[in-house]
Structure formats: structure tokens, C-alpha cells
Amino acid sequence: MDSVEERIARLERQVADLQRHLGIDPALADPQGPFLPPEFYQALERGKTILAIKIYREATGASLLEAKNTVESMARGRR
């Protein structure tokens, strides 16, 4: 049986592979937050804040103000 460390290392590699496959930037992903589609992270990366807000609202059901504040905060965190 694999050691705990080996199992954790294997799981970390699998998560990294999934993030690459889905186009998710791990630096932007919020593990406590909602799942956001790759298009959201792509819009955020390209500086398309309005599009990112729209995608965020569709994915989460958040209000315009909540989505705007969250997306702008995420964008600031990237700088």
C-alpha cells in the first residue's frame, strides 16, 4: 500500500492535470468559492472585467454589485 505522502503527491498531480486540462489558473482559483468555468478565468486574465462579471453572475446567481466587487477583488489580486 502507498504511503500517505505518495497518495497525496499523486492526488496533487491529478488536480494539477485537471486544472491544466480545464484551463484553470490555480493562482486565481478560490478553493472555498464556487466553481467558475474556464471562460471566467480567461476573461479575467485578458482584463475583460465586464465579461468576467457576466460569467460570474451566470455561474453563481450573484447580484451585479456582489459580482462586480468579487471580480474586481480577484483582478486586483492578480496584479
The 8 nearest C-alpha neighbors of each residue, nearest first, counted from 0:
[[1, 2, 3, 6, 5, 4, 7, 9],
 [2, 0, 5, 6, 3, 4, 7, 9],
 [1, 3, 5, 4, 6, 0, 7, 8],
 [2, 4, 6, 5, 7, 1, 8, 0],
 [3, 5, 7, 2, 6, 8, 1, 9],
 [6, 4, 8, 2, 7, 3, 1, 9],
 [5, 7, 9, 3, 8, 4, 10, 1],
 [6, 8, 10, 4, 9, 5, 11, 3],
 [7, 9, 5, 11, 6, 10, 4, 12],
 [10, 8, 6, 12, 7, 11, 5, 13],
 [11, 9, 13, 7, 12, 8, 14, 6],
 [10, 12, 8, 14, 13, 9, 7, 15],
 [13, 11, 15, 9, 10, 14, 16, 8],
 [12, 14, 10, 16, 11, 15, 17, 9],
 [13, 15, 17, 11, 16, 12, 18, 10],
 [16, 14, 12, 18, 13, 17, 11, 19],
 [17, 15, 13, 19, 14, 18, 12, 20],
 [16, 18, 20, 14, 19, 15, 21, 13],
 [19, 17, 23, 15, 21, 20, 16, 22],
 [18, 20, 22, 16, 17, 21, 23, 15],
 [19, 21, 17, 18, 22, 16, 23, 15],
 [22, 20, 18, 19, 23, 17, 37, 36],
 [23, 21, 19, 37, 20, 18, 24, 40],
 [24, 22, 18, 21, 37, 25, 19, 40],
 [23, 25, 26, 27, 28, 22, 40, 18],
 [26, 24, 28, 27, 23, 18, 29, 15],
 [25, 27, 24, 28, 77, 29, 23, 76],
 [28, 26, 25, 24, 29, 73, 40, 77],
 [27, 29, 25, 26, 30, 24, 23, 32],
 [28, 30, 32, 31, 27, 33, 25, 26],
 [31, 29, 32, 28, 33, 34, 25, 27],
 [32, 30, 29, 33, 28, 34, 35, 27],
 [33, 31, 29, 30, 34, 28, 35, 59],
 [32, 34, 35, 59, 31, 29, 30, 58],
 [35, 33, 36, 32, 58, 29, 28, 30],
 [34, 36, 33, 39, 58, 37, 55, 40],
 [35, 37, 38, 39, 34, 40, 58, 23],
 [36, 38, 40, 39, 22, 23, 21, 41],
 [39, 37, 41, 36, 40, 42, 54, 51],
 [38, 40, 51, 42, 37, 41, 36, 54],
 [41, 39, 43, 37, 42, 38, 44, 23],
 [40, 42, 38, 44, 43, 39, 37, 45],
 [43, 41, 47, 45, 39, 51, 40, 44],
 [42, 44, 40, 46, 41, 45, 47, 51],
 [43, 45, 41, 42, 46, 40, 47, 74],
 [46, 44, 42, 43, 47, 41, 48, 40],
 [45, 47, 43, 44, 48, 42, 74, 51],
 [48, 46, 42, 50, 45, 49, 43, 51],
 [49, 47, 51, 50, 46, 43, 52, 42],
 [50, 48, 52, 51, 47, 53, 67, 42],
 [49, 51, 53, 52, 48, 47, 54, 42],
 [52, 50, 48, 54, 39, 42, 49, 53],
 [53, 51, 55, 49, 50, 54, 66, 67],
 [54, 52, 50, 56, 51, 55, 49, 57],
 [53, 55, 57, 51, 56, 52, 39, 58],
 [56, 54, 52, 58, 53, 57, 59, 51],
 [57, 55, 61, 60, 53, 59, 54, 58],
 [56, 58, 54, 55, 60, 59, 53, 61],
 [59, 57, 55, 56, 54, 60, 35, 36],
 [60, 58, 56, 61, 57, 55, 33, 35],
 [59, 61, 56, 57, 58, 62, 55, 66],
 [62, 60, 56, 59, 66, 65, 63, 55],
 [61, 63, 65, 64, 66, 60, 56, 67],
 [62, 64, 66, 65, 67, 61, 56, 52],
 [65, 63, 67, 62, 66, 68, 61, 69],
 [64, 66, 62, 68, 67, 63, 61, 69],
 [67, 65, 69, 63, 64, 68, 52, 61],
 [68, 66, 64, 70, 65, 69, 52, 63],
 [69, 67, 65, 71, 66, 70, 72, 64],
 [68, 70, 72, 66, 71, 67, 65, 73],
 [71, 69, 73, 67, 72, 68, 66, 74],
 [70, 72, 74, 68, 73, 69, 67, 75],
 [71, 73, 69, 75, 70, 74, 68, 76],
 [74, 72, 70, 76, 71, 75, 69, 77],
 [73, 75, 71, 77, 76, 72, 70, 43],
 [76, 74, 72, 77, 78, 73, 71, 70],
 [75, 77, 73, 74, 78, 72, 27, 71],
 [78, 76, 74, 75, 73, 27, 26, 44],
 [77, 75, 76, 74, 73, 72, 44, 46]]
